[in-house]
Amino acid sequence: MLLPLIFARIIKTGSLTYIDPKGRYYHFGDNAAEPGVVVRVHDRATEWRLALNAEGEAGEAYMAGRLTIERGTLYDFLDLVMRNIGTAPLPFHGLAHGFRRLLKWWHQWNDADASKRRVQHHYDLDGRLYDLFLDTDKQYSCAYFPTPETTLEQAQIAKKRHIAAKLRLKAGQRVLDIGSGWGGMAIYLAQNYGVEVLGVTLSEEQHKIATQRARDLGLADKVKFEIRDYRSLEGPFDRIVSVGMFEHVGVPQFPAFFQTVNRLLAPDGVALLHAIGRSDGPGATAGFIRKYIFPGGYCPALSEVLPEIEKSGLYLTDAEILRLHYAETLKHWRQRFLAQWDKAKALYDERFCRMWEFYLAGSEVTFRHAGHMVFQLQMTRSIDTLPITRDYMLDEERAQAGSGRPATAPLAARSA
C-alpha cells in the first residue's frame, strides 16, 4: 500500500489512476472525474521497488512490461508526475540521490579506455536506429528553435549556424571538432567557411559514416575524421568546437579537458563548448540512464564547470543558456521514434523499443520540469581576441541565413 500513499502525496494537479497488482483502482489529482493517465503495476515486488526507488526502477519496470500504461502514453505519465513532483519530492529520493552522488566520481572516471568502451555502448548501435528519428544530417544534440513553427530540420541547421557565428571563422583556419559524431558540424563549417576541419570521435560507426560523407561531397581534402581521444592530439588549432561530447567527460576529467583545450588552441584562437547542464546545482546521473543509455555520462552544473575554466587559464568570453530548446528537440525525436516503432523493433526487440521510449520521454520531461538546460560557452586564450560586443554573432547568423549557401549536408543514402 506504500505506492498509493506516495501518489496521494505527489499528485495534486491533473488526473492519475493507479491499478495495483490485485486489480484495485486508486484515483489521484484534482480532476479525477476527467479521463486521465491510467497506470498498472503487475506484481507486488515491482510495487515495492517503485516506492523505494522510483527513479531507478520505473524504466526497468516499463522495459520488462511490469509497469504498463493503460490510458494515455508513457510521456503523459512521466510528465504528470514530474509536473507535480516539484512541490512534493519522492520519499527516499534524497537518500538514493545522495548515495549516487557519493559514487559519482567512480561512475564518471573516464580514462581513455573507459571513454572508448562507453562511447561504443551507445554510438555504435545499428546506424539505422538513428535514421529513424534524427534529422537528415544526423545531428544528435540540442537543436535551436527560433520560432515554435520551426521544423526539426530547420532547427538543426539553425543550431549549426548559431554555433558557427560564435566561432568567428575565417577561410583557411584549422578547426578541431571534439566529438564529431556523424560529421555534420565539421562538414557544415568546411562548406560554408572554407576552413579545414579535423573531427575526432571514439565511435567506429560514426567515423565510418562521417568519412564517407566527406568523401562523397568532395571534401576529403578539407574535412578529415579520426578515431582518436582528444587528449592525445597536438595543436595548434585556430578554432575548437565541441557539441554534445562534454556530457561524456565526467567531473574528474574536467581539469584535463580544459587544460587540453588551452594547450591545443592557438594564442588568438576561439573555442565553443555546447553541452547539457543542470540549473539546480551539482547532482548525479539517474541510474537508468547510467546503466542503459550513457554509462559514465553526467550533465554538470555550471558551478562545476566554470572553476575549471578559470584554473585552465582560458577566458570565458560569452555564455548562453538554451532552456527549452532540448525539450522541443526531444519531442520531435520521441514522436519520430514512436512512428517508426516497428522498424526499431525489427532492428532489436520490444524491450529495446520500450527502453528507448523511456529514455526519450524521460529526458524530455527532465528538460521541461527538472532543471536541465543546455549551455554554450565561448572561450579564448587572449582577452582581446574577439570584439567587445556581441553584435558580430547576430550579424553573422543573419548573413548565413540569407546567404543561400549550403545549410546542411544530408546523408548521401539513408537506410530507413
C-alpha positions in Angstrom: 0.0 0.0 0.0 3.0 2.3 0.1 2.9 3.3 -3.6 -0.7 4.6 -3.4 0.2 6.7 -0.4 3.1 8.2 -2.4 0.9 9.0 -5.3 -1.6 10.6 -3.0 1.1 12.9 -1.6 2.5 13.8 -5.0 -0.4 14.1 -7.5 -2.2 17.3 -6.7 -3.0 18.6 -10.2 -4.2 16.5 -13.2 -5.6 13.0 -13.1 -3.9 9.7 -12.3 -5.5 6.3 -11.8 -3.3 3.6 -10.4 -4.2 -0.1 -10.7 -2.3 -2.3 -8.1 -1.3 -5.9 -8.6 -4.6 -7.1 -7.1 -6.7 -5.1 -9.6 -7.7 -2.3 -7.1 -8.2 1.2 -8.5 -6.9 4.4 -6.9 -7.6 7.9 -8.2 -5.4 10.9 -7.6 -5.4 14.6 -8.5 -7.8 17.5 -8.7 -9.5 16.3 -11.9 -10.3 12.7 -11.2 -13.7 12.9 -12.9 -12.0 13.5 -16.3 -10.2 10.9 -18.3 -6.5 10.9 -17.3 -3.5 8.7 -17.2 -4.1 5.1 -16.0 -1.0 3.1 -15.0 -0.9 -0.5 -13.8 1.8 -2.4 -11.8 1.6 -6.1 -12.3 3.4 -7.6 -9.3 4.0 -6.7 -5.6 7.8 -6.8 -5.9 7.7 -4.1 -8.5 5.3 -2.0 -6.5 7.7 -2.0 -3.5 10.8 -1.3 -5.7 8.9 1.7 -7.3 8.0 3.0 -3.9 11.6 2.8 -2.6 13.5 3.8 -5.7 11.2 5.1 -8.4 13.9 6.9 -10.4 15.9 3.7 -10.8 13.0 1.2 -11.1 10.5 2.9 -13.3 12.5 2.5 -16.5 13.3 -1.2 -15.9 9.7 -2.0 -14.9 8.4 -0.3 -18.1 11.0 -2.2 -20.3 10.0 -5.5 -18.8 6.3 -4.9 -19.0 5.8 -5.0 -15.3 4.6 -1.4 -15.4 2.1 -0.6 -18.2 0.2 2.5 -19.3 -3.5 1.6 -19.7 -4.6 5.0 -20.8 -2.5 7.8 -22.2 1.2 7.4 -23.0 4.4 6.9 -21.1 5.2 10.6 -21.8 1.8 11.6 -20.3 2.6 9.6 -17.2 6.1 10.9 -16.7 5.0 14.5 -17.5 2.2 14.3 -14.9 4.5 13.0 -12.2 7.3 15.5 -12.9 4.9 18.4 -13.1 3.7 17.6 -9.6 6.9 16.3 -8.0 8.5 19.8 -7.6 6.2 20.5 -4.7 6.4 17.1 -3.1 9.6 15.2 -3.6 9.5 11.5 -3.6 10.1 9.7 -0.3 13.6 8.1 -0.1 14.6 10.2 -3.2 17.1 12.2 -1.1 18.7 9.0 0.3 19.1 7.4 -3.1 20.3 10.6 -4.7 22.9 11.2 -2.0 24.2 7.6 -2.5 24.6 8.2 -6.2 26.5 11.5 -5.5 28.9 9.7 -3.2 29.7 7.3 -6.1 29.6 9.8 -8.9 33.4 10.1 -9.3 33.7 6.4 -9.6 30.8 6.3 -12.1 32.4 9.1 -14.1 36.0 8.0 -14.2 36.5 8.2 -17.9 40.1 7.4 -18.8 41.0 6.7 -22.5 40.0 3.0 -22.3 36.7 3.6 -20.4 35.8 6.5 -22.7 36.1 4.4 -25.8 34.2 1.5 -24.3 31.4 3.7 -23.1 31.1 5.7 -26.3 30.8 2.5 -28.3 28.0 1.3 -25.9 25.7 4.0 -27.3 27.0 5.3 -30.6 28.0 2.0 -32.2 24.4 0.7 -32.2 23.0 -0.1 -35.6 23.2 3.1 -37.6 19.7 2.5 -38.9 18.3 3.1 -35.5 19.4 6.8 -35.6 18.0 7.2 -39.1 14.5 6.5 -37.6 14.3 9.7 -35.5 17.2 12.1 -36.3 17.2 14.8 -39.0 18.8 14.1 -42.3 22.1 15.5 -41.1 22.1 13.1 -38.1 22.5 15.9 -35.6 22.3 14.1 -32.2 22.3 17.2 -30.0 20.1 20.1 -29.0 18.6 21.9 -31.9 17.8 25.7 -31.9 14.2 26.8 -32.4 13.9 30.5 -33.4 10.1 30.1 -33.6 7.5 27.4 -32.4 6.9 26.6 -36.1 10.5 25.8 -36.8 10.8 22.2 -38.0 13.5 19.8 -36.7 15.4 20.0 -39.9 15.4 23.8 -39.8 16.2 23.9 -36.1 19.3 21.7 -36.6 20.5 24.0 -39.4 19.9 27.0 -37.1 21.9 25.3 -34.3 24.9 24.9 -36.6 24.6 28.5 -37.8 24.2 29.8 -34.2 27.5 28.0 -33.2 29.4 29.0 -36.3 28.6 32.6 -35.7 30.2 32.4 -32.2 33.4 30.9 -33.7 34.1 34.0 -35.9 35.6 31.8 -38.6 37.8 32.8 -41.5 38.7 30.9 -44.6 41.9 28.7 -44.3 41.7 28.4 -40.5 42.3 25.0 -38.9 39.4 23.8 -36.8 39.1 20.9 -34.3 35.7 19.2 -33.7 35.9 17.2 -30.5 33.2 14.6 -30.6 32.4 15.0 -34.3 29.6 12.5 -34.4 28.4 11.7 -37.9 30.3 14.6 -39.3 27.5 17.2 -39.8 29.1 20.1 -37.9 32.5 19.6 -39.5 31.1 19.4 -43.0 28.9 22.5 -42.4 31.9 24.6 -41.3 34.0 23.5 -44.3 31.2 24.1 -46.8 30.2 27.5 -45.5 33.5 29.0 -44.3 36.3 27.3 -46.3 38.1 26.1 -43.2 40.0 22.8 -42.7 38.4 20.6 -40.0 39.7 17.6 -38.1 36.9 15.7 -36.3 37.7 13.2 -33.6 35.4 10.5 -32.3 35.7 7.2 -30.4 32.9 5.6 -32.3 33.7 3.2 -35.1 30.3 3.6 -36.7 30.3 7.4 -36.6 33.8 7.6 -38.0 33.0 5.3 -40.9 29.9 7.3 -41.9 31.4 10.7 -41.4 34.5 9.8 -43.5 32.3 8.5 -46.3 30.1 11.6 -46.2 33.2 13.9 -46.6 34.4 11.7 -49.5 31.0 11.7 -51.3 30.8 15.5 -51.0 34.3 16.1 -52.4 35.5 17.4 -49.1 38.1 14.8 -48.2 40.9 17.3 -48.5 39.1 19.8 -46.2 37.5 17.5 -43.6 39.2 14.6 -42.0 37.9 12.3 -39.2 40.0 10.2 -36.9 39.2 7.7 -34.1 41.2 9.5 -31.5 41.0 10.6 -27.9 41.1 14.4 -27.8 43.7 14.2 -25.0 46.3 12.7 -27.4 46.1 15.5 -30.1 48.7 18.1 -31.0 47.8 21.6 -31.9 47.6 24.4 -32.6 44.1 24.9 -33.9 42.6 28.3 -34.7 39.2 27.2 -33.6 37.9 24.3 -31.4 34.2 23.3 -31.2 32.6 20.5 -29.2 28.9 19.8 -29.4 27.3 17.1 -27.2 30.5 15.5 -26.2 31.2 17.1 -22.8 28.5 15.1 -21.2 30.7 12.1 -21.6 33.8 13.7 -20.0 32.9 13.3 -16.3 33.8 15.7 -13.4 37.1 14.0 -12.6 38.3 14.8 -16.1 37.2 18.4 -16.3 40.6 19.8 -15.5 42.2 17.7 -18.2 39.6 18.7 -20.7 40.0 22.5 -20.3 43.8 22.2 -20.0 43.8 20.3 -23.3 41.7 22.9 -25.0 44.1 25.6 -23.7 47.1 23.6 -25.0 45.6 22.9 -28.4 44.2 26.4 -29.0 46.2 29.0 -30.9 47.1 32.2 -29.0 44.4 34.1 -30.9 42.0 31.1 -31.1 38.4 30.7 -30.1 36.7 27.6 -28.5 33.0 26.9 -28.3 31.5 24.3 -25.9 27.9 23.2 -26.3 26.7 20.8 -23.6 23.8 19.8 -21.4 23.8 21.2 -17.9 21.7 21.4 -14.8 20.4 24.6 -13.3 19.8 23.3 -9.8 23.4 22.6 -8.8 25.6 19.5 -8.8 23.8 16.2 -8.9 24.2 12.6 -10.1 23.1 10.7 -13.2 19.9 8.7 -12.9 20.5 5.0 -12.5 18.5 4.1 -15.6 20.4 6.5 -17.9 23.8 5.4 -16.4 23.1 1.7 -16.8 21.3 1.5 -20.1 21.9 4.7 -22.1 25.1 6.7 -21.3 27.5 4.8 -19.0 29.9 7.2 -17.4 27.8 10.2 -18.6 27.0 13.2 -16.5 25.3 16.6 -17.2 27.1 19.1 -14.9 26.1 22.3 -13.1 27.9 25.4 -14.3 29.3 25.7 -10.7 31.3 22.5 -11.6 32.4 23.8 -15.0 33.4 27.4 -14.5 36.0 26.9 -11.8 37.9 24.5 -14.1 37.8 27.1 -17.0 39.3 29.6 -14.6 42.0 27.3 -13.4 42.9 26.3 -17.0 43.9 29.9 -17.9 41.2 30.3 -20.6 39.0 33.4 -20.7 35.2 32.8 -20.7 34.1 35.4 -23.2 30.5 34.5 -23.7 27.9 32.3 -22.1 24.3 31.4 -23.3 21.7 29.2 -21.7 19.2 27.4 -24.0 16.3 26.5 -21.7 13.6 24.6 -23.6 15.3 24.0 -26.9 16.3 20.5 -26.0 12.8 19.7 -24.7 11.5 20.6 -28.2 14.3 18.6 -29.9 13.4 15.5 -27.8 9.7 15.9 -28.5 10.5 15.7 -32.2 12.8 12.7 -31.7 10.2 10.9 -29.5 7.4 11.4 -31.9 9.5 10.2 -34.9 10.7 7.2 -33.0 7.2 6.2 -32.0 6.1 6.5 -35.6 8.9 4.1 -36.6 8.4 1.6 -33.7 8.0 -1.4 -35.9 11.2 -0.7 -37.8 13.1 -0.2 -34.5 11.6 -3.5 -33.2 12.9 -5.3 -36.3 16.4 -4.0 -35.6 16.3 -5.0 -31.9 13.2 -6.1 -30.0 10.2 -4.8 -28.0 12.2 -4.5 -24.8 14.8 -2.3 -26.6 12.0 -0.1 -28.0 10.5 0.4 -24.5 13.9 1.3 -23.2 14.5 3.9 -25.9 11.0 5.3 -25.5 11.6 5.7 -21.7 15.0 7.4 -22.5 13.5 9.9 -24.9 10.3 10.6 -22.8 12.2 10.8 -19.5 14.8 13.1 -21.0 12.1 15.5 -22.4 10.3 15.9 -19.1 13.6 16.4 -17.3 14.2 19.5 -19.6 10.7 20.7 -19.1 10.3 20.2 -15.3 13.6 19.1 -13.6 16.1 21.9 -14.3 18.1 20.5 -17.2 19.3 23.0 -19.9 22.0 23.5 -22.5 24.8 25.9 -22.1 27.1 27.3 -24.8 30.4 28.7 -23.5 32.8 30.7 -25.7 36.5 30.7 -24.6 39.7 32.3 -25.7 43.4 32.4 -24.6 43.7 36.1 -25.1 41.4 38.7 -23.7 41.3 40.8 -26.9 40.7 38.1 -29.5 37.1 39.0 -30.1 35.0 42.2 -30.4 33.9 43.5 -27.1 30.2 43.5 -28.1 28.1 40.5 -29.3 26.8 42.2 -32.4 29.2 40.2 -34.7 27.4 37.0 -33.7 23.9 38.2 -34.7 25.3 39.9 -37.9 27.0 36.6 -39.0 24.0 34.5 -38.1 21.7 36.7 -40.2 24.2 36.8 -43.1 24.4 33.0 -43.1 20.6 32.7 -43.0 20.2 34.8 -46.1 23.3 33.7 -48.0 21.8 30.8 -50.0 25.0 28.8 -49.3 24.7 25.1 -48.3 22.9 24.9 -45.0 23.3 21.2 -44.4 24.9 18.1 -45.9 22.3 15.4 -46.0 23.5 11.8 -45.8 24.1 10.5 -49.3 21.9 7.4 -48.8 19.5 6.8 -45.9 18.8 3.3 -44.7 15.4 3.9 -43.3 
